[in-house]
Amino acid sequence: MSDVHYMLKDLPMRYFMDECGVRSPGHEGAGVVVKVGDSVKDWKVGDRAGIKPMMDVCHNCEQCWNGIEQWCRSAVNTGLQVPGTYQVSTVNISLLLLCTLAEYQMVYRMRSLGPSCAASTMHRALIESGLKPGQWVVFPGGGGGVGAQGVQLAKAMGMRAIVVDTGEQKAALAERIGADAFIDFRKENDVLAKVREIADGLGAHGVLVTAWQTYKDAVSYMSYIGGRIGGKITCIGLPPKDANVELGASPLIFAGLKLTITGSIVGTMQDTAAALEYARRGLLQPISEVRGLSRFAESVQQLKRGEVPGRIVIDFNKQ
């Protein structure tokens, strides 16, 4: 969805498509290596490879030194400053491994179509949240591609996941990936009360917001007078620049109930490695529907409308 935001120019950011002539977004592509650089020793033609959302970072700032390189002010973002992966092949990022050392660190081995940037992003968000095994976490929009990865990772880390979304397909997906509960917001009369009922009558310990439209309910999923103390909101979903977004509570509530808000963006190299390890152990399953190039435009529109359960992968070798 972040690629859609970028194409619509509705985020408060610089648009390198205008400044640098970048015409191909896409920050979480995968493919097969077709050429390797002379210095590359442990990759070969035919290997599966995934592209990280950052092509490079400076490796020489406070963020990079402390393992939070995704906040590096000099980061070169795939699909933003350099062409992304919405194309048949790429040359100036490390899928082709025309490698500098930095490029070499920004590609990873894959066994299948997943995990993707979404898994790495959600692993980082769960770490940032500070939530612990046994605690309840709500995923508004948890039937989508990013949220569904978060549900699987939360379960693998021992947490209890509640998905709030709508539709039979997303309900079936939530059950398949191990959510403890699914609440259809179109069918449930009082979603917030249902969350509290499920979560020990007190509300959830945390909310990971991937769907920006749900920020207004984030506090209510966790805390109310007489409810859970110490709830944590992790902000992930990016609202359009003109959206009027509020977290829906007075500072009195935040102080009185010891609420915490934190932000999280994409994952680090360490998060990618962790997500791949969960996948290797069978705890993180691919949840992608593969479509041909002819359905690209249709898929983007479905994504914008929130109609996609899990993720859609466009195979540029298929029509």
Order of alpha helices (4+ residues) and beta strands (2+ residues): alpha-alpha-beta-beta-beta-alpha-beta-alpha-beta-alpha-beta-alpha-beta-alpha-beta-alpha-beta-alpha-beta-alpha-beta-alpha-beta-alpha-beta
